[in-house]
Amino acid sequence: MVACKTENGTPASHFHMYTHRFSEGTYPDAKTRYLPRPCMHCENPPCVSVCPKKARISWKDGLVLTDVDLCEGVRVCESACPYGANYFNVDEPKDAQYLDWDNADSKLEGMWPTWSPELSKEYNWDADPEKKANRRIAGSGYRKNTVGKCTFCVHRLEAGNTTTACQQACPAHAITFGDLDDATSEVSKAITAAGSKVFKLKESAGTKPKVVYLGEAPAANAVPVELVPLKKDVQKNGTPELKNGTIPWK
């Protein structure tokens, strides 16, 4: 989570990657488990079809991204996403580059410590469905009233680096990123080796998510230990969010 915020310049209360902690069962058989939730980069992304400004796009290599110059903060992508992956820039991002948004003393005046010039670059794709050139699609903290989410570190991919920030930082090596269409890729081999012990989140929604989890899915009675720490109005996408958090598997 920290690596993602540092890499992508996300403002306070914005988490492109969030690791949910939840408990299952009752004593003496209770256990605690963890579930990281990036954007699912769906094959059938509802956020793309509902955007009236065509700011949310299906990009090359199967990525789902936001053209920040087209985003006008309509926010219908938030309601369309069943995973709670979208975050709205309520404040000017440059004024919110600190975690404790209620503590003015923690604000770094005149500094934007996590913003990289790589995030401001423009990218092009010959097969762009809208034939639009020079898209700014990395990061999310450009300006107020825009929606951001996980990009699978597209700026790294464009530079030839196929390791995401979250994968690079994970000490448990729990995250593998790669080409699902390549049977010889590390991620494809891991999925094959797991056999039937794999799952995706909310497949019933018909989004065809590309993020695959190895192991057992959360039980029906799984209870979140804590919810995503969201600032007011940063995310509105159903009952869990109204209670100050996101439960992506329910």
N, C-alpha and C positions, 0 to 999 in steps of 0.2 A: 504493500500500500504506500509506504514511504517512497520507495523507488519510483512508483508510478507518478506520485505527486511531483517529485523532483524532476523527473524526465519530461513530464507533459505540462508543467506550469499551471496546475489546477488551483483555483482559488480556495479559500476557506469553505468548508462544508461540501466540497466537490470531491467525490471519490470515484474515479473511473474503475478502479479495482477495489473491491471491498471483501474482506474475509469474514464470513459469518461464522459465529460460534454457536453451536446449539447442543442441547442435551436430549438424550433418548432413554426411554425406559425408566424404571424406578429402582430404588435401593433394594437389594444389593446388586442389581444388574444394570444400574444406570451407567451411561458413558457420555463423554463429551466428544464432539466431532467438529470439524472445520470444513467450510466450503467457500472457496474463492469465487467471486462473481464479477467477471469482466463483462463487456458487451458480448452477446452471443454471435454477432455478425451473421445474422440469419440468411439462409438461402432464399427465404420468402419473407423479407423484412416488412412488417406492417408500417413501420415508421417512414419508410420510403414512399409507399403508396398514398399515405395520408397528407404528406407535406404539401401545402398549397403553393409554396414558393420554390419547390424543387431543390431545396437546400440539402436535403438528406438523399444521398445517392448510393447506388450499388457500384462500387469501384472495382478495379482489377484485383485479381488474386482473391476474390470473394469477400473483400472488405466492405463494410457499410460505414460511410463517412459523412461528415457535414461540411458543406461549402459555407464557411463562415460569412462570406460576403453576400450570400443570398439569404441567410437566416435572419428573420425579422421577429423571432421570439413568439411565434404563434402558439407553440407548445403542444400541438396536437400529437407530435411524436411521443411525448411523455405518456399520454393516455393510451396510445396504441401499443406501447411496449409492455409486455407482460412481466418483464424482469426488473423493472425499476432502474434501468441503466442510464437514463438521461438526467442531466442536471442543468438547471437554469441559472444564468448569471443575473441574480437579483441586483447585485452591486457591481460597480465598476471593478473588474478583476484586479487591476493594478492597486486598488485600495483594499484588497482582500487577500493578499498573499501572506496570510498567517493563519494558524489553525484556530486559535482562540478568538472567534469573531466578536465576543462580548467584552474583550479586554483590550481597550484602546492602547494600553501601554505596550502590548506585544506587537503592535504594528510597526513595520520597518519603513519609516518615512523616506520617500524618495528612492526606494529600492524595490526591485522585483526579482528577488534572488533565484527563483526557479525558472525564469523564462529564458529560453535559448533562442538564438537567431534561427536555428534549424526549424523552429515551429512556425516561423513567419514566411518560409519559402513557398513558392507557388509550384504546383505540380500539374502535369498534363498526361493525358492518356488518349492514344489514337482511337480507341474504341469507346470513348466517352459517349454514353447514350444521348446526352444533350448537346454534344459537340461543343462544349464550353472549354475555353482555354484558361490556363493560369488559375487553378483552383487552390485556395488556402484550406487545407483539409487536416492539418496536424494540430495537436494541442486542443485547447478549448477556451483559454482565457483571453480572448481578443478584446471584447468590449461587453458592456452591459446589454442585457436583453437578448442574449443568444443562448442556444442550447448546446451543451457539450457532452461527450461520452468517450469511452474507451475507443482508441483508434488502432489497437494492436501495434502501436508505435510505428505508424506508417512512414514517418520521417526516417526511421532507422531502415525500414525495408527499402525505401527509395535510394538510400545510400549504400545498399548492399549488405546491411547487417540484419541477419534473420533471427536475432535473439532479442526478444522483448525485454523491457526493463524489469518487469516482474519476474520473468524467468531467470534473468541474470542474477537478481538479488536473492532469490529464494534459497536459503541454506539447506533446505530439505530436498531440493531438486524435485519438487512436486509438480512443477509446471513445465510442459513441453510444447513448443510452438513449431509448426511446420506445415507441409503441404499434404492435405488429406487425400488429394488425388494421386499422390505418388506412393505406391505400395511399399517402396523401399525407404521412405522417410522415417525418421526416428519416431514421430508421432503416430504414423500408421502402424509401425511395428508394435508400439506399446499398446495400441487399441486391440490389435490382433492377439497379442499375448494375453490380454485380460479376458478374452473370450466373452462369456455372457455377463461378466461382472463389470458392465459399463452402463451409463445412463446419461440422458440429456434432460435439461430442465423444461418442464411444461410442454412436452411434445404434443399434447392435445391441443395446444393453441395453433398448431399448423404453421409455425414460423420456420421450421426446419433449422434449428440452431446448429452452428458448427462447433461449438464448444462441447467436448466429450469428457465426461468424468469417469475415472476408473475407480471401481469399488461399488458399494451399496448406496442406493439413493436414500435420502433422509426418510425416516419412518413417518407414517401418517400423524403420529403423536409427537413429532419432533418439536421442541420448544426453543425458540431463540433465547440465548443467554443475554444478548444485548442487541439493540437495533442500531441502524446507521445513524450517526449523529448529524442530523440535518438541520440547517438553519431554516427558519420559517420561510415558506414560499419557494424554497430551492427545488423541491420536488413534490409534485402532486399527481399521484397515480394509483389511487385506490385506498382502501381502508388501512392497510399496514402503514402507508406513508403518512396518513392523517394522524397516526399514533406515533409519529416520529421515527420511521424506519422503513426498511424494505425487506420482505421475506420472499425471495425469488422462487422458492420451490413450492409455494402454496398458492 
